[in-house]
Amino acid sequence: MKNATERMLTRVKDIYMYISRNGTVTTKNVVEEFDITPRTAQRDLNILEYNDLVTSPVRGKWMIAKK
């Protein structure tokens, strides 16, 4: 696996764990916690949402998806 891909996968996993620990978080919380751009945060959150791991019941707020 390429280095950039590994970093991205690690960051996405860390974001999932961050949401899991903190409950509902905002996109801004993710940007500040991981020192990433809003676009990168949105892309990573979309990956998690696509895989049914997180959900956004209110625009800009994220929580773990209930299964």
PDB file of N, CA, C, O and CB in Angstrom:
ATOM      1  N   MET A   1       0.838  -1.182   0.000  1.00  0.00           N
ATOM      2  CA  MET A   1       0.000   0.000   0.000  1.00  0.00           C
ATOM      3  C   MET A   1       0.884   1.247   0.000  1.00  0.00           C
ATOM      4  O   MET A   1       1.934   1.284   0.642  1.00  0.00           O
ATOM      5  CB  MET A   1      -0.954  -0.003   1.217  1.00  0.00           C
ATOM      6  N   LYS A   2       0.445   2.239  -0.716  1.00  0.00           N
ATOM      7  CA  LYS A   2       1.224   3.471  -0.778  1.00  0.00           C
ATOM      8  C   LYS A   2       1.131   4.228   0.532  1.00  0.00           C
ATOM      9  O   LYS A   2       0.161   4.084   1.276  1.00  0.00           O
ATOM     10  CB  LYS A   2       0.749   4.354  -1.932  1.00  0.00           C
ATOM     11  N   ASN A   3       2.127   5.022   0.804  1.00  0.00           N
ATOM     12  CA  ASN A   3       2.207   5.784   2.037  1.00  0.00           C
ATOM     13  C   ASN A   3       1.007   6.717   2.218  1.00  0.00           C
ATOM     14  O   ASN A   3       0.447   6.788   3.312  1.00  0.00           O
ATOM     15  CB  ASN A   3       3.490   6.583   2.063  1.00  0.00           C
ATOM     16  N   ALA A   4       0.604   7.433   1.163  1.00  0.00           N
ATOM     17  CA  ALA A   4      -0.532   8.358   1.262  1.00  0.00           C
ATOM     18  C   ALA A   4      -1.823   7.597   1.561  1.00  0.00           C
ATOM     19  O   ALA A   4      -2.661   8.065   2.331  1.00  0.00           O
ATOM     20  CB  ALA A   4      -0.686   9.170  -0.044  1.00  0.00           C
ATOM     21  N   THR A   5      -1.975   6.435   0.957  1.00  0.00           N
ATOM     22  CA  THR A   5      -3.169   5.615   1.200  1.00  0.00           C
ATOM     23  C   THR A   5      -3.204   5.135   2.639  1.00  0.00           C
ATOM     24  O   THR A   5      -4.258   5.153   3.275  1.00  0.00           O
ATOM     25  CB  THR A   5      -3.208   4.411   0.243  1.00  0.00           C
ATOM     26  N   GLU A   6      -2.075   4.712   3.151  1.00  0.00           N
ATOM     27  CA  GLU A   6      -2.001   4.273   4.548  1.00  0.00           C
ATOM     28  C   GLU A   6      -2.367   5.404   5.495  1.00  0.00           C
ATOM     29  O   GLU A   6      -3.106   5.195   6.457  1.00  0.00           O
ATOM     30  CB  GLU A   6      -0.597   3.750   4.874  1.00  0.00           C
ATOM     31  N   ARG A   7      -1.856   6.599   5.231  1.00  0.00           N
ATOM     32  CA  ARG A   7      -2.171   7.764   6.072  1.00  0.00           C
ATOM     33  C   ARG A   7      -3.661   8.062   6.047  1.00  0.00           C
ATOM     34  O   ARG A   7      -4.264   8.338   7.085  1.00  0.00           O
ATOM     35  CB  ARG A   7      -1.382   9.000   5.605  1.00  0.00           C
ATOM     36  N   MET A   8      -4.254   8.004   4.857  1.00  0.00           N
ATOM     37  CA  MET A   8      -5.680   8.286   4.725  1.00  0.00           C
ATOM     38  C   MET A   8      -6.499   7.244   5.475  1.00  0.00           C
ATOM     39  O   MET A   8      -7.428   7.601   6.200  1.00  0.00           O
ATOM     40  CB  MET A   8      -6.090   8.324   3.245  1.00  0.00           C
ATOM     41  N   LEU A   9      -6.180   5.982   5.317  1.00  0.00           N
ATOM     42  CA  LEU A   9      -6.928   4.931   6.005  1.00  0.00           C
ATOM     43  C   LEU A   9      -6.783   5.034   7.519  1.00  0.00           C
ATOM     44  O   LEU A   9      -7.746   4.822   8.255  1.00  0.00           O
ATOM     45  CB  LEU A   9      -6.463   3.561   5.532  1.00  0.00           C
ATOM     46  N   THR A  10      -5.600   5.353   7.973  1.00  0.00           N
ATOM     47  CA  THR A  10      -5.372   5.535   9.409  1.00  0.00           C
ATOM     48  C   THR A  10      -6.181   6.719   9.922  1.00  0.00           C
ATOM     49  O   THR A  10      -6.786   6.643  10.991  1.00  0.00           O
ATOM     50  CB  THR A  10      -3.868   5.742   9.703  1.00  0.00           C
ATOM     51  N   ARG A  11      -6.193   7.811   9.167  1.00  0.00           N
ATOM     52  CA  ARG A  11      -6.940   9.000   9.578  1.00  0.00           C
ATOM     53  C   ARG A  11      -8.443   8.714   9.622  1.00  0.00           C
ATOM     54  O   ARG A  11      -9.121   9.129  10.562  1.00  0.00           O
ATOM     55  CB  ARG A  11      -6.651  10.171   8.621  1.00  0.00           C
ATOM     56  N   VAL A  12      -8.964   8.011   8.621  1.00  0.00           N
ATOM     57  CA  VAL A  12     -10.390   7.682   8.596  1.00  0.00           C
ATOM     58  C   VAL A  12     -10.744   6.812   9.803  1.00  0.00           C
ATOM     59  O   VAL A  12     -11.773   7.022  10.444  1.00  0.00           O
ATOM     60  CB  VAL A  12     -10.765   6.957   7.274  1.00  0.00           C
ATOM     61  N   LYS A  13      -9.892   5.841  10.108  1.00  0.00           N
ATOM     62  CA  LYS A  13     -10.124   4.990  11.290  1.00  0.00           C
ATOM     63  C   LYS A  13     -10.080   5.828  12.559  1.00  0.00           C
ATOM     64  O   LYS A  13     -10.912   5.651  13.450  1.00  0.00           O
ATOM     65  CB  LYS A  13      -9.073   3.852  11.367  1.00  0.00           C
ATOM     66  N   ASP A  14      -9.119   6.738  12.649  1.00  0.00           N
ATOM     67  CA  ASP A  14      -9.004   7.594  13.833  1.00  0.00           C
ATOM     68  C   ASP A  14     -10.219   8.521  13.970  1.00  0.00           C
ATOM     69  O   ASP A  14     -10.679   8.780  15.083  1.00  0.00           O
ATOM     70  CB  ASP A  14      -7.710   8.426  13.763  1.00  0.00           C
ATOM     71  N   ILE A  15     -10.731   9.012  12.859  1.00  0.00           N
ATOM     72  CA  ILE A  15     -11.931   9.855  12.908  1.00  0.00           C
ATOM     73  C   ILE A  15     -13.109   9.038  13.415  1.00  0.00           C
ATOM     74  O   ILE A  15     -13.890   9.522  14.234  1.00  0.00           O
ATOM     75  CB  ILE A  15     -12.247  10.455  11.512  1.00  0.00           C
ATOM     76  N   TYR A  16     -13.245   7.816  12.942  1.00  0.00           N
ATOM     77  CA  TYR A  16     -14.320   6.945  13.418  1.00  0.00           C
ATOM     78  C   TYR A  16     -14.214   6.735  14.929  1.00  0.00           C
ATOM     79  O   TYR A  16     -15.215   6.817  15.640  1.00  0.00           O
ATOM     80  CB  TYR A  16     -14.279   5.587  12.686  1.00  0.00           C
ATOM     81  N   MET A  17     -13.017   6.468  15.410  1.00  0.00           N
ATOM     82  CA  MET A  17     -12.806   6.255  16.840  1.00  0.00           C
ATOM     83  C   MET A  17     -13.087   7.544  17.625  1.00  0.00           C
ATOM     84  O   MET A  17     -13.636   7.485  18.725  1.00  0.00           O
ATOM     85  CB  MET A  17     -11.364   5.767  17.105  1.00  0.00           C
ATOM     86  N   TYR A  18     -12.723   8.683  17.083  1.00  0.00           N
ATOM     87  CA  TYR A  18     -12.985   9.984  17.715  1.00  0.00           C
ATOM     88  C   TYR A  18     -14.489  10.206  17.872  1.00  0.00           C
ATOM     89  O   TYR A  18     -14.953  10.632  18.930  1.00  0.00           O
ATOM     90  CB  TYR A  18     -12.359  11.133  16.882  1.00  0.00           C
ATOM     91  N   ILE A  19     -15.241   9.915  16.818  1.00  0.00           N
ATOM     92  CA  ILE A  19     -16.697  10.067  16.894  1.00  0.00           C
ATOM     93  C   ILE A  19     -17.268   9.072  17.899  1.00  0.00           C
ATOM     94  O   ILE A  19     -18.166   9.408  18.671  1.00  0.00           O
ATOM     95  CB  ILE A  19     -17.348   9.864  15.498  1.00  0.00           C
ATOM     96  N   SER A  20     -16.754   7.868  17.887  1.00  0.00           N
ATOM     97  CA  SER A  20     -17.212   6.831  18.816  1.00  0.00           C
ATOM     98  C   SER A  20     -17.017   7.262  20.274  1.00  0.00           C
ATOM     99  O   SER A  20     -17.889   7.042  21.114  1.00  0.00           O
ATOM    100  CB  SER A  20     -16.463   5.515  18.554  1.00  0.00           C
ATOM    101  N   ARG A  21     -15.885   7.869  20.560  1.00  0.00           N
ATOM    102  CA  ARG A  21     -15.578   8.312  21.934  1.00  0.00           C
ATOM    103  C   ARG A  21     -16.386   9.531  22.346  1.00  0.00           C
ATOM    104  O   ARG A  21     -16.765   9.661  23.510  1.00  0.00           O
ATOM    105  CB  ARG A  21     -14.096   8.625  22.065  1.00  0.00           C
ATOM    106  N   ASN A  22     -16.653  10.432  21.395  1.00  0.00           N
ATOM    107  CA  ASN A  22     -17.241  11.726  21.738  1.00  0.00           C
ATOM    108  C   ASN A  22     -18.731  11.856  21.438  1.00  0.00           C
ATOM    109  O   ASN A  22     -19.331  12.884  21.751  1.00  0.00           O
ATOM    110  CB  ASN A  22     -16.518  12.791  21.016  1.00  0.00           C
ATOM    111  N   GLY A  23     -19.327  10.853  20.850  1.00  0.00           N
ATOM    112  CA  GLY A  23     -20.746  10.960  20.505  1.00  0.00           C
ATOM    113  C   GLY A  23     -20.920  11.790  19.252  1.00  0.00           C
ATOM    114  O   GLY A  23     -20.252  11.538  18.249  1.00  0.00           O
ATOM    115  N   THR A  24     -21.789  12.761  19.284  1.00  0.00           N
ATOM    116  CA  THR A  24     -22.020  13.623  18.127  1.00  0.00           C
ATOM    117  C   THR A  24     -20.928  14.685  18.046  1.00  0.00           C
ATOM    118  O   THR A  24     -20.646  15.378  19.023  1.00  0.00           O
ATOM    119  CB  THR A  24     -23.417  14.286  18.204  1.00  0.00           C
ATOM    120  N   VAL A  25     -20.323  14.801  16.874  1.00  0.00           N
ATOM    121  CA  VAL A  25     -19.287  15.817  16.648  1.00  0.00           C
ATOM    122  C   VAL A  25     -19.632  16.584  15.384  1.00  0.00           C
ATOM    123  O   VAL A  25     -20.406  16.113  14.550  1.00  0.00           O
ATOM    124  CB  VAL A  25     -17.864  15.171  16.537  1.00  0.00           C
ATOM    125  N   THR A  26     -19.056  17.760  15.250  1.00  0.00           N
ATOM    126  CA  THR A  26     -19.267  18.554  14.046  1.00  0.00           C
ATOM    127  C   THR A  26     -18.089  18.358  13.098  1.00  0.00           C
ATOM    128  O   THR A  26     -17.020  17.886  13.484  1.00  0.00           O
ATOM    129  CB  THR A  26     -19.447  20.055  14.397  1.00  0.00           C
ATOM    130  N   THR A  27     -18.323  18.733  11.854  1.00  0.00           N
ATOM    131  CA  THR A  27     -17.243  18.691  10.874  1.00  0.00           C
ATOM    132  C   THR A  27     -16.099  19.588  11.352  1.00  0.00           C
ATOM    133  O   THR A  27     -14.927  19.248  11.186  1.00  0.00           O
ATOM    134  CB  THR A  27     -17.749  19.137   9.466  1.00  0.00           C
ATOM    135  N   LYS A  28     -16.440  20.725  11.941  1.00  0.00           N
ATOM    136  CA  LYS A  28     -15.420  21.645  12.461  1.00  0.00           C
ATOM    137  C   LYS A  28     -14.596  20.987  13.567  1.00  0.00           C
ATOM    138  O   LYS A  28     -13.384  21.193  13.636  1.00  0.00           O
ATOM    139  CB  LYS A  28     -16.078  22.932  12.992  1.00  0.00           C
ATOM    140  N   ASN A  29     -15.244  20.190  14.442  1.00  0.00           N
ATOM    141  CA  ASN A  29     -14.506  19.454  15.475  1.00  0.00           C
ATOM    142  C   ASN A  29     -13.461  18.545  14.850  1.00  0.00           C
ATOM    143  O   ASN A  29     -12.326  18.471  15.321  1.00  0.00           O
ATOM    144  CB  ASN A  29     -15.465  18.630  16.342  1.00  0.00           C
ATOM    145  N   VAL A  30     -13.853  17.856  13.789  1.00  0.00           N
ATOM    146  CA  VAL A  30     -12.950  16.926  13.101  1.00  0.00           C
ATOM    147  C   VAL A  30     -11.785  17.703  12.470  1.00  0.00           C
ATOM    148  O   VAL A  30     -10.630  17.289  12.575  1.00  0.00           O
ATOM    149  CB  VAL A  30     -13.720  16.111  12.011  1.00  0.00           C
ATOM    150  N   VAL A  31     -12.092  18.817  11.823  1.00  0.00           N
ATOM    151  CA  VAL A  31     -11.055  19.661  11.207  1.00  0.00           C
ATOM    152  C   VAL A  31     -10.035  20.077  12.252  1.00  0.00           C
ATOM    153  O   VAL A  31      -8.831  19.962  12.026  1.00  0.00           O
ATOM    154  CB  VAL A  31     -11.681  20.913  10.541  1.00  0.00           C
ATOM    155  N   GLU A  32     -10.506  20.558  13.393  1.00  0.00           N
ATOM    156  CA  GLU A  32      -9.602  21.045  14.438  1.00  0.00           C
ATOM    157  C   GLU A  32      -8.834  19.910  15.113  1.00  0.00           C
ATOM    158  O   GLU A  32      -7.637  20.045  15.371  1.00  0.00           O
ATOM    159  CB  GLU A  32     -10.388  21.823  15.483  1.00  0.00           C
ATOM    160  N   GLU A  33      -9.498  18.807  15.398  1.00  0.00           N
ATOM    161  CA  GLU A  33      -8.853  17.689  16.090  1.00  0.00           C
ATOM    162  C   GLU A  33      -7.749  17.059  15.252  1.00  0.00           C
ATOM    163  O   GLU A  33      -6.711  16.672  15.789  1.00  0.00           O
ATOM    164  CB  GLU A  33      -9.885  16.634  16.454  1.00  0.00           C
ATOM    165  N   PHE A  34      -7.960  16.954  13.945  1.00  0.00           N
ATOM    166  CA  PHE A  34      -7.007  16.251  13.086  1.00  0.00           C
ATOM    167  C   PHE A  34      -6.155  17.183  12.239  1.00  0.00           C
ATOM    168  O   PHE A  34      -5.340  16.731  11.435  1.00  0.00           O
ATOM    169  CB  PHE A  34      -7.740  15.305  12.190  1.00  0.00           C
ATOM    170  N   ASP A  35      -6.347  18.492  12.420  1.00  0.00           N
ATOM    171  CA  ASP A  35      -5.564  19.502  11.700  1.00  0.00           C
ATOM    172  C   ASP A  35      -5.579  19.234  10.194  1.00  0.00           C
ATOM    173  O   ASP A  35      -4.535  19.148   9.548  1.00  0.00           O
ATOM    174  CB  ASP A  35      -4.113  19.528  12.217  1.00  0.00           C
ATOM    175  N   ILE A  36      -6.804  19.103   9.654  1.00  0.00           N
ATOM    176  CA  ILE A  36      -6.995  18.860   8.233  1.00  0.00           C
ATOM    177  C   ILE A  36      -7.923  19.940   7.672  1.00  0.00           C
ATOM    178  O   ILE A  36      -8.560  20.675   8.426  1.00  0.00           O
ATOM    179  CB  ILE A  36      -7.574  17.432   7.982  1.00  0.00           C
ATOM    180  N   THR A  37      -7.991  20.025   6.364  1.00  0.00           N
ATOM    181  CA  THR A  37      -8.866  21.012   5.742  1.00  0.00           C
ATOM    182  C   THR A  37     -10.323  20.550   5.840  1.00  0.00           C
ATOM    183  O   THR A  37     -10.592  19.359   5.991  1.00  0.00           O
ATOM    184  CB  THR A  37      -8.465  21.244   4.261  1.00  0.00           C
ATOM    185  N   PRO A  38     -11.254  21.493   5.754  1.00  0.00           N
ATOM    186  CA  PRO A  38     -12.663  21.095   5.757  1.00  0.00           C
ATOM    187  C   PRO A  38     -13.002  20.117   4.626  1.00  0.00           C
ATOM    188  O   PRO A  38     -13.818  19.213   4.810  1.00  0.00           O
ATOM    189  CB  PRO A  38     -13.543  22.327   5.647  1.00  0.00           C
ATOM    190  N   ARG A  39     -12.381  20.298   3.467  1.00  0.00           N
ATOM    191  CA  ARG A  39     -12.644  19.392   2.335  1.00  0.00           C
ATOM    192  C   ARG A  39     -12.164  17.972   2.644  1.00  0.00           C
ATOM    193  O   ARG A  39     -12.858  17.004   2.332  1.00  0.00           O
ATOM    194  CB  ARG A  39     -11.954  19.914   1.054  1.00  0.00           C
ATOM    195  N   THR A  40     -10.988  17.841   3.251  1.00  0.00           N
ATOM    196  CA  THR A  40     -10.473  16.523   3.622  1.00  0.00           C
ATOM    197  C   THR A  40     -11.367  15.881   4.667  1.00  0.00           C
ATOM    198  O   THR A  40     -11.669  14.690   4.583  1.00  0.00           O
ATOM    199  CB  THR A  40      -9.033  16.628   4.149  1.00  0.00           C
ATOM    200  N   ALA A  41     -11.792  16.659   5.648  1.00  0.00           N
ATOM    201  CA  ALA A  41     -12.688  16.132   6.685  1.00  0.00           C
ATOM    202  C   ALA A  41     -13.980  15.629   6.054  1.00  0.00           C
ATOM    203  O   ALA A  41     -14.453  14.541   6.382  1.00  0.00           O
ATOM    204  CB  ALA A  41     -12.997  17.214   7.750  1.00  0.00           C
ATOM    205  N   GLN A  42     -14.549  16.415   5.154  1.00  0.00           N
ATOM    206  CA  GLN A  42     -15.800  16.016   4.508  1.00  0.00           C
ATOM    207  C   GLN A  42     -15.606  14.742   3.691  1.00  0.00           C
ATOM    208  O   GLN A  42     -16.455  13.851   3.721  1.00  0.00           O
ATOM    209  CB  GLN A  42     -16.325  17.146   3.609  1.00  0.00           C
ATOM    210  N   ARG A  43     -14.516  14.652   2.974  1.00  0.00           N
ATOM    211  CA  ARG A  43     -14.223  13.459   2.177  1.00  0.00           C
ATOM    212  C   ARG A  43     -14.112  12.223   3.074  1.00  0.00           C
ATOM    213  O   ARG A  43     -14.674  11.172   2.764  1.00  0.00           O
ATOM    214  CB  ARG A  43     -12.918  13.654   1.375  1.00  0.00           C
ATOM    215  N   ASP A  44     -13.384  12.357   4.184  1.00  0.00           N
ATOM    216  CA  ASP A  44     -13.219  11.225   5.109  1.00  0.00           C
ATOM    217  C   ASP A  44     -14.548  10.840   5.753  1.00  0.00           C
ATOM    218  O   ASP A  44     -14.845   9.655   5.904  1.00  0.00           O
ATOM    219  CB  ASP A  44     -12.190  11.568   6.200  1.00  0.00           C
ATOM    220  N   LEU A  45     -15.340  11.826   6.130  1.00  0.00           N
ATOM    221  CA  LEU A  45     -16.650  11.543   6.724  1.00  0.00           C
ATOM    222  C   LEU A  45     -17.584  10.895   5.708  1.00  0.00           C
ATOM    223  O   LEU A  45     -18.385  10.030   6.063  1.00  0.00           O
ATOM    224  CB  LEU A  45     -17.281  12.831   7.270  1.00  0.00           C
ATOM    225  N   ASN A  46     -17.485  11.304   4.460  1.00  0.00           N
ATOM    226  CA  ASN A  46     -18.289  10.679   3.413  1.00  0.00           C
ATOM    227  C   ASN A  46     -17.916   9.219   3.211  1.00  0.00           C
ATOM    228  O   ASN A  46     -18.786   8.391   2.941  1.00  0.00           O
ATOM    229  CB  ASN A  46     -18.130  11.436   2.107  1.00  0.00           C
ATOM    230  N   ILE A  47     -16.641   8.895   3.339  1.00  0.00           N
ATOM    231  CA  ILE A  47     -16.206   7.489   3.259  1.00  0.00           C
ATOM    232  C   ILE A  47     -16.865   6.688   4.370  1.00  0.00           C
ATOM    233  O   ILE A  47     -17.389   5.600   4.133  1.00  0.00           O
ATOM    234  CB  ILE A  47     -14.654   7.374   3.357  1.00  0.00           C
ATOM    235  N   LEU A  48     -16.840   7.231   5.586  1.00  0.00           N
ATOM    236  CA  LEU A  48     -17.466   6.542   6.719  1.00  0.00           C
ATOM    237  C   LEU A  48     -18.969   6.422   6.531  1.00  0.00           C
ATOM    238  O   LEU A  48     -19.558   5.390   6.851  1.00  0.00           O
ATOM    239  CB  LEU A  48     -17.163   7.277   8.023  1.00  0.00           C
ATOM    240  N   GLU A  49     -19.588   7.471   6.014  1.00  0.00           N
ATOM    241  CA  GLU A  49     -21.036   7.434   5.796  1.00  0.00           C
ATOM    242  C   GLU A  49     -21.397   6.426   4.701  1.00  0.00           C
ATOM    243  O   GLU A  49     -22.369   5.683   4.839  1.00  0.00           O
ATOM    244  CB  GLU A  49     -21.558   8.835   5.422  1.00  0.00           C
ATOM    245  N   TYR A  50     -20.630   6.398   3.629  1.00  0.00           N
ATOM    246  CA  TYR A  50     -20.870   5.466   2.531  1.00  0.00           C
ATOM    247  C   TYR A  50     -20.830   4.017   3.019  1.00  0.00           C
ATOM    248  O   TYR A  50     -21.563   3.162   2.521  1.00  0.00           O
ATOM    249  CB  TYR A  50     -19.835   5.677   1.419  1.00  0.00           C
ATOM    250  N   ASN A  51     -19.968   3.759   3.994  1.00  0.00           N
ATOM    251  CA  ASN A  51     -19.826   2.408   4.547  1.00  0.00           C
ATOM    252  C   ASN A  51     -20.743   2.168   5.744  1.00  0.00           C
ATOM    253  O   ASN A  51     -20.562   1.202   6.485  1.00  0.00           O
ATOM    254  CB  ASN A  51     -18.384   2.167   4.956  1.00  0.00           C
ATOM    255  N   ASP A  52     -21.722   3.041   5.928  1.00  0.00           N
ATOM    256  CA  ASP A  52     -22.722   2.925   6.996  1.00  0.00           C
ATOM    257  C   ASP A  52     -22.121   2.860   8.403  1.00  0.00           C
ATOM    258  O   ASP A  52     -22.651   2.188   9.287  1.00  0.00           O
ATOM    259  CB  ASP A  52     -23.560   1.700   6.764  1.00  0.00           C
ATOM    260  N   LEU A  53     -21.006   3.570   8.592  1.00  0.00           N
ATOM    261  CA  LEU A  53     -20.369   3.606   9.904  1.00  0.00           C
ATOM    262  C   LEU A  53     -20.769   4.841  10.697  1.00  0.00           C
ATOM    263  O   LEU A  53     -20.848   4.803  11.925  1.00  0.00           O
ATOM    264  CB  LEU A  53     -18.862   3.560   9.754  1.00  0.00           C
ATOM    265  N   VAL A  54     -21.020   5.932   9.989  1.00  0.00           N
ATOM    266  CA  VAL A  54     -21.491   7.152  10.651  1.00  0.00           C
ATOM    267  C   VAL A  54     -22.703   7.682   9.889  1.00  0.00           C
ATOM    268  O   VAL A  54     -22.955   7.305   8.745  1.00  0.00           O
ATOM    269  CB  VAL A  54     -20.357   8.235  10.722  1.00  0.00           C
ATOM    270  N   THR A  55     -23.438   8.556  10.548  1.00  0.00           N
ATOM    271  CA  THR A  55     -24.583   9.193   9.933  1.00  0.00           C
ATOM    272  C   THR A  55     -24.589  10.659  10.318  1.00  0.00           C
ATOM    273  O   THR A  55     -24.017  11.057  11.333  1.00  0.00           O
ATOM    274  CB  THR A  55     -25.898   8.504  10.351  1.00  0.00           C
ATOM    275  N   SER A  56     -25.244  11.451   9.494  1.00  0.00           N
ATOM    276  CA  SER A  56     -25.352  12.886   9.756  1.00  0.00           C
ATOM    277  C   SER A  56     -26.831  13.251   9.826  1.00  0.00           C
ATOM    278  O   SER A  56     -27.433  13.624   8.820  1.00  0.00           O
ATOM    279  CB  SER A  56     -24.618  13.725   8.652  1.00  0.00           C
ATOM    280  N   PRO A  57     -27.421  13.140  11.037  1.00  0.00           N
ATOM    281  CA  PRO A  57     -28.850  13.442  11.174  1.00  0.00           C
ATOM    282  C   PRO A  57     -29.160  14.930  10.979  1.00  0.00           C
ATOM    283  O   PRO A  57     -30.270  15.294  10.592  1.00  0.00           O
ATOM    284  CB  PRO A  57     -29.342  12.997  12.542  1.00  0.00           C
ATOM    285  N   VAL A  58     -28.182  15.772  11.247  1.00  0.00           N
ATOM    286  CA  VAL A  58     -28.308  17.219  11.057  1.00  0.00           C
ATOM    287  C   VAL A  58     -27.074  17.666  10.282  1.00  0.00           C
ATOM    288  O   VAL A  58     -25.959  17.237  10.581  1.00  0.00           O
ATOM    289  CB  VAL A  58     -28.441  17.993  12.443  1.00  0.00           C
ATOM    290  N   ARG A  59     -27.267  18.505   9.311  1.00  0.00           N
ATOM    291  CA  ARG A  59     -26.146  18.942   8.484  1.00  0.00           C
ATOM    292  C   ARG A  59     -24.961  19.422   9.327  1.00  0.00           C
ATOM    293  O   ARG A  59     -25.102  20.293  10.185  1.00  0.00           O
ATOM    294  CB  ARG A  59     -26.596  20.052   7.546  1.00  0.00           C
ATOM    295  N   GLY A  60     -23.789  18.833   9.062  1.00  0.00           N
ATOM    296  CA  GLY A  60     -22.572  19.238   9.760  1.00  0.00           C
ATOM    297  C   GLY A  60     -22.339  18.548  11.089  1.00  0.00           C
ATOM    298  O   GLY A  60     -21.322  18.795  11.736  1.00  0.00           O
ATOM    299  N   LYS A  61     -23.259  17.685  11.516  1.00  0.00           N
ATOM    300  CA  LYS A  61     -23.083  16.940  12.764  1.00  0.00           C
ATOM    301  C   LYS A  61     -23.047  15.457  12.433  1.00  0.00           C
ATOM    302  O   LYS A  61     -23.814  14.978  11.597  1.00  0.00           O
ATOM    303  CB  LYS A  61     -24.226  17.258  13.789  1.00  0.00           C
ATOM    304  N   TRP A  62     -22.158  14.742  13.087  1.00  0.00           N
ATOM    305  CA  TRP A  62     -21.915  13.351  12.772  1.00  0.00           C
ATOM    306  C   TRP A  62     -21.984  12.502  14.026  1.00  0.00           C
ATOM    307  O   TRP A  62     -21.586  12.925  15.111  1.00  0.00           O
ATOM    308  CB  TRP A  62     -20.568  13.185  12.091  1.00  0.00           C
ATOM    309  N   MET A  63     -22.504  11.282  13.850  1.00  0.00           N
ATOM    310  CA  MET A  63     -22.552  10.326  14.957  1.00  0.00           C
ATOM    311  C   MET A  63     -22.419   8.919  14.388  1.00  0.00           C
ATOM    312  O   MET A  63     -22.597   8.699  13.190  1.00  0.00           O
ATOM    313  CB  MET A  63     -23.876  10.475  15.780  1.00  0.00           C
ATOM    314  N   ILE A  64     -22.103   7.968  15.269  1.00  0.00           N
ATOM    315  CA  ILE A  64     -21.984   6.578  14.852  1.00  0.00           C
ATOM    316  C   ILE A  64     -23.347   6.092  14.384  1.00  0.00           C
ATOM    317  O   ILE A  64     -24.365   6.365  15.019  1.00  0.00           O
ATOM    318  CB  ILE A  64     -21.441   5.688  16.006  1.00  0.00           C
ATOM    319  N   ALA A  65     -23.360   5.374  13.277  1.00  0.00           N
ATOM    320  CA  ALA A  65     -24.621   4.831  12.755  1.00  0.00           C
ATOM    321  C   ALA A  65     -25.090   3.680  13.628  1.00  0.00           C
ATOM    322  O   ALA A  65     -24.294   2.848  14.065  1.00  0.00           O
ATOM    323  CB  ALA A  65     -24.459   4.361  11.289  1.00  0.00           C
ATOM    324  N   LYS A  66     -26.372   3.645  13.871  1.00  0.00           N
ATOM    325  CA  LYS A  66     -26.955   2.539  14.647  1.00  0.00           C
ATOM    326  C   LYS A  66     -27.281   1.412  13.698  1.00  0.00           C
ATOM    327  O   LYS A  66     -27.894   1.619  12.650  1.00  0.00           O
ATOM    328  CB  LYS A  66     -28.230   2.990  15.428  1.00  0.00           C
ATOM    329  N   LYS A  67     -26.868   0.223  14.073  1.00  0.00           N
ATOM    330  CA  LYS A  67     -27.125  -0.935  13.206  1.00  0.00           C
ATOM    331  C   LYS A  67     -28.156  -1.831  13.832  1.00  0.00           C
ATOM    332  O   LYS A  67     -28.511  -2.860  13.257  1.00  0.00           O
ATOM    333  CB  LYS A  67     -25.839  -1.724  12.937  1.00  0.00           C
TER     334      LYS A  67
END
